Amino acid sequence: MIRIGIIIGSTRPGRNGDRVAQWVRDLAAEHAGEAADFEVVDLNDYALPLLDEAVPAAKAPGRQPHTRRWAERIGSYDAYVVVTPEYNTAPPAALTNAIDYLYAEWAGKPVGYVGYGSFGAVMAVQRLRAQAGVLRMADIGPQVALSLREDFVDFVDFRPRELHTAELHRLVDELLAWARALAPLRTLPQAG
């Protein structure tokens, strides 16, 4: 069974990401059925400090206990959905920091995006797409862009429009197809 991690990209108090991630998990699990297992990964559960590894992740695995714990969790998935807000046209610093902690754990795996913000976090997702390429991830095309004005009441009560259900289904279908196609890459030794 394909394992998919749904990463909540915000650690901000009062964030909307936890509700969005739960919506993604529920709809994705219902749509995919027995084909995949979806788990929410909350950055708040890892309390990663600003990157504190002396050697870049592309050169060697991290030594810090929090890095090893984060690597073990992220490495256990075959694909990811990143749920991200947009802060000043960028993804949250906590998300970028968490991504930077690892390298081999991301490689050869597909990633899709569900963004929320004034304009659906499209600019934040563009930055994440660029980062995914450097990490040798397969950045899939379908994206769900949730508007704080149209998919939330008073910017906090999450009520997604119906059109987003079909968008999420397309994202899940493509994510699963890529996860199956890339499975042989995940068994190759990683260059160090």
HUZI-V988682 format. One record per pair of residues at least 24 apart in sequence whose C-alpha atoms are under 7 Angstrom apart, sorted by the first residue. I is the first residue (numbers start at 1). J is the second residue. If there is no record, write none. Layout:
BEGIN
i: (I | I)
j: (J | J)
END
This chain:
BEGIN
i: (1 | 1 | 1 | 2 | 2 | 2 | 2 | 3 | 3 | 3 | 3 | 3 | 3 | 4 | 4 | 4 | 4 | 4 | 4 | 4 | 5 | 5 | 5 | 5 | 5 | 5 | 5 | 5 | 6 | 6 | 6 | 6 | 6 | 6 | 6 | 6 | 7 | 7 | 7 | 7 | 7 | 7 | 8 | 8 | 8 | 8 | 8 | 8 | 9 | 9 | 9 | 9 | 9 | 9 | 10 | 10 | 10 | 10 | 10 | 11 | 11 | 11 | 16 | 17 | 17 | 21 | 28 | 28 | 31 | 46 | 48 | 50 | 51 | 51 | 57 | 57 | 57 | 58 | 58 | 58 | 59 | 60 | 67 | 71 | 71 | 74 | 75 | 78 | 78 | 79 | 79 | 79 | 79 | 80 | 80 | 80 | 81 | 81 | 81 | 82 | 82 | 82 | 83 | 83 | 83 | 84 | 84 | 84 | 85 | 85 | 85 | 85 | 86 | 86 | 86 | 86 | 89 | 89 | 90 | 90 | 90 | 91 | 103 | 104 | 106 | 106 | 107 | 107 | 107 | 108 | 108 | 108 | 108 | 108 | 108 | 109 | 109 | 109 | 109 | 110 | 110 | 110 | 110 | 110 | 110 | 110 | 111 | 111 | 111 | 111 | 111 | 112 | 112 | 112 | 112 | 112 | 113 | 113 | 114 | 114 | 114 | 115 | 115 | 115 | 116 | 116 | 116 | 116 | 117 | 117 | 117 | 118 | 118 | 118 | 119 | 120 | 120 | 120 | 121 | 140 | 142 | 142 | 143 | 144)
j: (35 | 36 | 37 | 35 | 36 | 37 | 78 | 36 | 37 | 38 | 77 | 78 | 79 | 37 | 38 | 39 | 77 | 78 | 79 | 80 | 38 | 39 | 40 | 41 | 77 | 79 | 80 | 81 | 38 | 39 | 40 | 41 | 80 | 81 | 82 | 83 | 40 | 41 | 42 | 81 | 82 | 83 | 41 | 42 | 43 | 82 | 83 | 84 | 43 | 82 | 83 | 84 | 92 | 95 | 84 | 85 | 92 | 94 | 95 | 43 | 44 | 94 | 156 | 83 | 84 | 83 | 169 | 172 | 169 | 70 | 98 | 97 | 97 | 101 | 101 | 102 | 103 | 103 | 104 | 192 | 192 | 192 | 101 | 102 | 105 | 105 | 105 | 109 | 179 | 109 | 110 | 111 | 179 | 110 | 111 | 112 | 111 | 112 | 113 | 112 | 113 | 114 | 113 | 114 | 115 | 114 | 115 | 116 | 115 | 116 | 117 | 121 | 116 | 117 | 121 | 124 | 123 | 124 | 123 | 124 | 127 | 124 | 135 | 190 | 135 | 137 | 135 | 136 | 137 | 136 | 137 | 138 | 182 | 185 | 186 | 137 | 138 | 179 | 182 | 137 | 138 | 139 | 140 | 175 | 178 | 179 | 137 | 138 | 139 | 140 | 175 | 139 | 140 | 143 | 171 | 175 | 143 | 144 | 143 | 144 | 145 | 144 | 145 | 146 | 145 | 146 | 147 | 148 | 146 | 147 | 148 | 147 | 148 | 149 | 147 | 145 | 146 | 147 | 145 | 175 | 170 | 171 | 171 | 168)
END
